Amino acid sequence: PTGELVTTVILQDVTEHVRAERERERAQQALIVSERRYRELVQTMNEAVAMLDEHHVVTYVNRRFCDMLGYQQSEVLGRPLIDFVHEDDHDLVSAHMGSIWSGQSLRFENAWVTKSGATIHTLTSPKRIFDEHGRYQAWLGVLTDITERRRAEEALRQSEQQLRLITEAIPELVGYLDTERRYRFCNKAYET
């Protein structure tokens, strides 16, 4: 009540707070850029990628996975992976998933059924993914399409079988020696 004007000023140094906020924003931006690069890499790779939860339900697939099997991503997500595995390989894939669960690292070949009903073959390389606390989080599989290789192997096998049938039917001596002069093949006429 003296009529004097009193002003109280409180100053607080926010330099550290501003610096921390800017650093957090930079880190957030770097994370966004890194995630974008990772997504682009996974989406454009020639191998198919699938991620499954602990119940082996598909939670992520890249574009190549969808292209290989002929599905849209929305048709794959939320479904058990085994739905896409060829029925002849259900037991094989289930056994390997169990092995992966127990910590084994492996690669295996298996067949898949495309949306159109065709069969394709892949070399499957699965791995378990853990969170920062060491708890199982997901199953990540990289699938390499080996369908053409399998077809070429089958064509070669059939060709070799035909050649063997032809050479066995020839009454003349037919044989093959390797570079060390060991017989690798001879027809029945050689044996008599």
NORUR-V901748 format. One record per pair of residues at least 24 apart in sequence whose C-alpha atoms are under 6 Angstrom apart, sorted by the first residue. I is the first residue (numbers start at 0). J is the second residue. Records with the same first field share a line. If there is no record, write none. Layout:
BEGIN
I: J  J
END
This chain:
BEGIN
46: 142  143
47: 141  142
48: 140  141
49: 139  140
50: 138  139
51: 137  138
52: 137
53: 137
55: 79
56: 80
68: 113
69: 113  114
83: 111  112
84: 111
85: 110  111  112
119: 146
120: 145  146
121: 145
END
